[in-house]
Amino acid sequence: MKADVHPDYHEITVQQTDGTTYKTRSTWGKEGDVLKLDVDPLTHPAWQGGTGKVVEKGQLSKFEKRFGNFGLVEAEEKKAEDKK
């Protein structure tokens, strides 16, 4: 193995958004540094079941609100008239 090729692998502290910390080994920073997370499993919607909420209030609901009955009412009225 070549010397001085690999980065320094050392212990750092990771601080989550709620203030809890844990120690891990990383190539980030230097020995003893604290990595403060902006997004973690405690706050990100993907880990909090927020994806359903995003879909409900997102583009899909806007589309359904705008085009939900597009053409269906007219087709049903036409069928009703044809039956008479």
Secondary structure by P-SEA (a helix, b strand, c coil): cccccccbbbbbbbbccccbbbbbbccccccbbbbbbccccccccccccaaaaaaaacaaaaaaaaccccaaaaaaaaaaaaac
